[in-house]
């Protein structure tokens, strides 16, 4: 999966530098175009300003308009500076914009209309601890996006030496593995494939379980052999626990720099359900997580 157009959500928070650096790192791998977007959120009036004008004093209305214009101007100047630095130092094509509205909805709309392949967003530090919170807007993006999403957690991406892939033999995890392969071919990274085995509890089908388990091992061996023939170092592990726990536990075991997972989409609705395996991995991972979805 090639990432040729990357959208970056910039909120000028404590994670902004890590988010931008990660986007640039992926951008260099794929020689991608990068667009930086800052959304001025309608926190006080969650509707268009022209719709509320009759409801408030004209002078107060003008103060609101002026304040939004000031924020937009300052944000645009900051994005222009960052954009120019990326062009100058990294040689990537860049653009930027500042928009007003709901953060998640605006970024998703820009992503859809611009046919972006990847959106990069960040998880924020918890004020009361060292943990990282995904946040409501980021959750909306992860759940609703119909293209790939990179959630930057921890230190961000400066290098990729080991890629952890959650694999369950279904099409979404095949996409994740293909994405990992693309990155590994360009970075020389090793791929660690993790499969969670959850069928052992069906004791009354023990003979079938053992047959299926051995088949899984054989298929995973074949995957690893195929990757090695393509000059990619790879290995696999089967962990007997839930998929999200298996992936999160494996991060430290393998010393992973990034996790890549797939995400299934319901065909009868236009959004993803909360509480999926991918979402649980994103929430509990200590390193960046890439949710791979082909358009």
C-alpha positions as CSV (number, residue, x, y, z in Angstrom):
1,X,0.0,0.0,0.0
2,X,1.6,3.2,-1.2
3,X,1.1,6.4,0.9
4,X,1.4,9.2,-1.7
5,X,-0.8,11.8,-0.1
6,X,-0.6,12.3,3.7
7,X,-2.9,14.5,5.7
8,X,-1.6,15.8,9.1
9,X,-3.8,17.0,11.9
10,X,-1.9,19.8,13.7
11,X,-3.2,21.1,17.0
12,X,-0.1,22.8,18.3
13,X,-0.2,20.7,21.5
14,X,2.6,18.8,23.3
15,X,2.5,16.0,20.6
16,X,2.6,18.2,17.5
17,X,6.4,17.8,16.9
18,X,6.1,14.0,17.2
19,X,3.1,14.0,14.8
20,X,4.8,16.1,12.2
21,X,8.1,14.2,12.5
22,X,6.3,10.9,12.0
23,X,4.4,12.2,9.0
24,X,7.6,13.4,7.4
25,X,9.3,10.1,8.1
26,X,6.6,8.2,6.3
27,X,6.5,10.9,3.7
28,X,10.2,10.4,2.9
29,X,9.7,6.6,2.6
30,X,7.0,7.0,0.0
31,X,8.0,10.4,-1.5
32,X,4.6,11.6,-0.5
33,X,2.8,15.0,-0.6
34,X,2.0,16.3,2.8
35,X,-0.8,18.6,3.8
36,X,-0.8,20.2,7.3
37,X,-4.3,21.2,8.6
38,X,-5.3,23.0,11.8
39,X,-8.9,23.1,12.8
40,X,-10.1,26.1,14.8
41,X,-12.8,24.3,16.8
42,X,-16.2,25.9,17.4
43,X,-16.1,25.3,21.2
44,X,-18.5,28.1,22.2
45,X,-20.8,28.1,19.3
46,X,-20.9,24.8,17.5
47,X,-22.7,26.3,14.5
48,X,-21.7,28.7,11.7
49,X,-21.2,32.3,13.0
50,X,-23.6,33.7,10.5
51,X,-26.4,31.5,11.9
52,X,-26.1,32.9,15.4
53,X,-25.7,36.6,14.5
54,X,-29.4,37.4,15.2
55,X,-29.0,35.8,18.7
56,X,-26.3,38.0,20.1
57,X,-25.3,41.6,20.4
58,X,-23.7,42.9,17.2
59,X,-20.6,44.1,19.0
60,X,-20.1,40.8,20.7
61,X,-20.6,39.1,17.4
62,X,-17.9,41.2,15.8
63,X,-15.6,40.4,18.7
64,X,-16.1,36.7,18.1
65,X,-15.5,37.1,14.4
66,X,-12.3,39.1,15.0
67,X,-11.0,36.5,17.5
68,X,-11.5,33.6,15.1
69,X,-9.8,35.6,12.4
70,X,-6.8,36.3,14.7
71,X,-6.5,32.6,15.6
72,X,-6.8,31.6,12.0
73,X,-4.1,34.1,10.9
74,X,-1.6,33.1,13.6
75,X,-2.2,29.4,12.9
76,X,-1.7,29.9,9.2
77,X,1.6,31.7,9.8
78,X,2.8,28.8,12.0
79,X,1.7,26.2,9.5
80,X,3.4,28.1,6.7
81,X,6.7,28.2,8.6
82,X,6.5,24.4,9.3
83,X,5.5,23.7,5.7
84,X,8.4,25.7,4.3
85,X,10.9,24.0,6.7
86,X,9.7,20.5,5.5
87,X,10.1,21.6,1.9
88,X,13.6,23.1,2.5
89,X,15.0,20.4,4.7
90,X,13.2,17.2,3.5
91,X,12.5,18.0,-0.1
92,X,8.8,17.0,0.1
93,X,5.9,18.8,-1.5
94,X,3.8,20.4,1.2
95,X,0.7,22.5,1.6
96,X,-1.4,23.8,4.5
97,X,-4.8,25.2,5.5
98,X,-6.7,26.4,8.5
99,X,-10.4,25.6,8.7
100,X,-13.1,26.2,11.3
101,X,-15.5,23.5,12.6
102,X,-15.6,20.2,14.3
103,X,-12.0,18.8,14.3
104,X,-12.8,15.2,13.3
105,X,-15.4,16.0,10.8
106,X,-13.3,18.6,9.1
107,X,-10.2,16.4,8.9
108,X,-12.3,13.5,7.6
109,X,-13.9,15.6,4.9
110,X,-10.6,17.0,3.8
111,X,-9.2,13.5,3.7
112,X,-12.1,12.2,1.6
113,X,-12.3,15.1,-0.8
114,X,-8.6,15.2,-1.3
115,X,-8.3,11.4,-1.8
116,X,-5.6,11.2,0.9
117,X,-4.1,7.8,1.6
118,X,-3.1,8.4,5.2
119,X,-4.0,10.8,8.0
120,X,-1.6,11.3,10.9
121,X,-2.9,12.3,14.3
122,X,-1.6,12.2,17.9
123,X,-2.5,10.9,21.3
124,X,-2.2,13.4,24.2
125,X,-0.5,13.1,27.5
126,X,-2.8,12.5,30.5
127,X,-2.5,15.5,32.8
128,X,-2.6,13.2,35.9
129,X,-0.2,10.5,34.7
130,X,2.4,9.6,32.1
131,X,-0.2,7.6,30.1
132,X,-1.4,8.7,26.6
133,X,-5.0,9.4,25.9
134,X,-6.6,9.0,22.5
135,X,-9.2,11.7,22.9
136,X,-12.7,12.0,21.5
137,X,-11.7,13.6,18.2
138,X,-8.9,11.1,17.5
139,X,-11.3,8.3,18.4
140,X,-13.8,9.6,15.8
141,X,-11.2,9.7,13.2
142,X,-9.9,6.2,13.9
143,X,-13.5,4.9,13.8
144,X,-14.8,6.7,10.8
145,X,-11.9,7.1,8.4
146,X,-12.1,5.0,5.3
147,X,-8.4,5.4,4.6
148,X,-5.4,4.6,6.7
149,X,-4.7,6.3,10.0
150,X,-1.4,6.6,11.9
151,X,-1.9,7.4,15.6
152,X,1.4,8.8,17.0
153,X,2.0,7.6,20.6
154,X,5.2,7.8,22.6
155,X,8.2,9.1,20.9
156,X,6.9,9.2,17.4
157,X,8.7,7.8,14.4
158,X,12.3,8.6,13.7
159,X,13.3,5.2,12.5
160,X,11.7,1.8,11.9
161,X,13.8,-1.2,12.6
162,X,11.0,-3.6,13.8
163,X,7.4,-3.7,12.6
164,X,4.8,-5.6,14.6
165,X,1.8,-6.9,12.6
166,X,-1.4,-8.3,14.0
167,X,-2.5,-11.1,11.8
168,X,-5.7,-13.2,11.8
169,X,-5.7,-14.5,8.2
170,X,-8.6,-12.2,7.2
171,X,-8.4,-9.6,4.4
172,X,-7.9,-6.7,6.8
173,X,-4.8,-8.2,8.3
174,X,-3.5,-9.2,4.9
175,X,-3.7,-5.4,4.0
176,X,-1.7,-4.7,7.2
177,X,1.0,-7.2,6.3
178,X,1.2,-5.8,2.8
179,X,1.7,-2.3,4.2
180,X,4.4,-3.6,6.6
181,X,6.1,-5.3,3.7
182,X,6.2,-2.0,1.7
183,X,7.7,-0.2,4.6
184,X,10.2,-3.0,5.4
185,X,11.4,-3.0,1.8
186,X,12.2,0.7,2.0
187,X,13.7,0.8,5.5
188,X,15.3,-2.6,5.9
189,X,13.0,-3.3,9.0
190,X,12.2,-6.7,10.3
191,X,8.6,-7.9,10.5
192,X,7.2,-9.7,13.5
193,X,3.9,-11.4,12.9
194,X,1.7,-12.0,15.9
195,X,-1.4,-14.2,15.8
196,X,-3.7,-14.5,18.8
197,X,-5.1,-18.0,19.3
198,X,-8.4,-17.9,21.2
199,X,-9.9,-21.2,20.1
200,X,-8.3,-23.5,22.7
201,X,-11.2,-23.2,25.1
202,X,-13.5,-25.3,22.8
203,X,-12.4,-28.5,24.5
204,X,-15.3,-30.5,23.0
205,X,-13.8,-29.8,19.6
206,X,-10.2,-30.6,20.7
207,X,-9.4,-32.8,17.7
208,X,-10.6,-30.1,15.3
209,X,-8.7,-27.4,17.3
210,X,-5.4,-29.2,17.0
211,X,-5.8,-29.6,13.3
212,X,-6.6,-25.9,12.8
213,X,-3.8,-24.9,15.1
214,X,-1.2,-26.9,13.1
215,X,-2.6,-25.4,9.9
216,X,-2.2,-21.9,11.2
217,X,1.5,-22.7,12.1
218,X,2.1,-24.0,8.6
219,X,0.5,-21.0,6.9
220,X,2.5,-18.6,9.1
221,X,5.7,-20.4,8.3
222,X,4.9,-20.0,4.6
223,X,4.3,-16.3,5.1
224,X,7.6,-15.9,6.8
225,X,9.4,-18.0,4.2
226,X,7.9,-15.8,1.4
227,X,9.0,-12.6,3.1
228,X,12.5,-13.9,3.6
229,X,12.7,-14.8,-0.1
230,X,11.9,-11.1,-0.7
231,X,14.9,-10.2,1.4
232,X,12.8,-9.2,4.4
233,X,13.7,-10.6,7.8
234,X,10.6,-12.0,9.5
235,X,9.3,-14.2,12.2
236,X,6.0,-15.1,13.8
237,X,4.6,-16.0,17.2
238,X,1.2,-17.4,18.3
239,X,0.1,-16.1,21.6
240,X,-2.8,-17.7,23.5
241,X,-4.8,-14.7,24.5
242,X,-7.1,-12.1,23.1
243,X,-5.9,-10.3,19.9
244,X,-5.5,-6.9,21.5
245,X,-3.6,-8.3,24.5
246,X,-1.4,-10.4,22.3
247,X,-0.3,-7.4,20.2
248,X,0.2,-5.1,23.1
249,X,2.3,-7.7,25.0
250,X,4.4,-8.4,21.9
251,X,5.4,-4.7,21.6
252,X,7.9,-4.9,24.5
253,X,8.9,-8.5,23.7
254,X,10.0,-7.6,20.2
255,X,11.0,-4.0,20.8
256,X,8.7,-2.8,18.1
257,X,8.9,0.7,16.6
258,X,5.5,0.6,15.1
259,X,2.4,-1.6,15.1
260,X,0.4,-2.2,12.0
261,X,-3.1,-3.6,12.2
262,X,-6.1,-3.9,9.8
263,X,-9.6,-2.8,10.6
264,X,-12.8,-4.3,9.4
265,X,-15.6,-2.1,8.2
266,X,-19.3,-2.9,8.3
267,X,-20.8,-2.7,4.8
268,X,-24.2,-1.6,6.0
269,X,-23.1,1.6,7.7
270,X,-20.6,4.3,6.9
271,X,-18.6,4.1,10.1
272,X,-16.7,1.7,12.3
273,X,-17.9,0.4,15.6
274,X,-16.1,1.5,18.8
275,X,-14.5,-1.2,20.9
276,X,-12.9,-3.1,18.0
277,X,-9.6,-4.9,18.3
278,X,-7.8,-2.1,16.4
279,X,-9.2,0.5,18.7
280,X,-8.1,-1.4,21.8
281,X,-4.6,-1.7,20.4
282,X,-4.5,2.0,19.7
283,X,-5.6,2.9,23.2
284,X,-3.1,0.6,24.9
285,X,0.0,0.7,22.7
286,X,3.1,2.5,23.8
287,X,4.3,3.1,20.2
288,X,2.7,4.5,17.0
289,X,-0.1,2.4,15.6
290,X,-0.9,2.4,11.9
291,X,-4.4,1.2,11.0
292,X,-4.1,0.1,7.4
293,X,-7.1,0.5,5.1
294,X,-7.0,0.5,1.4
295,X,-9.4,3.0,-0.3
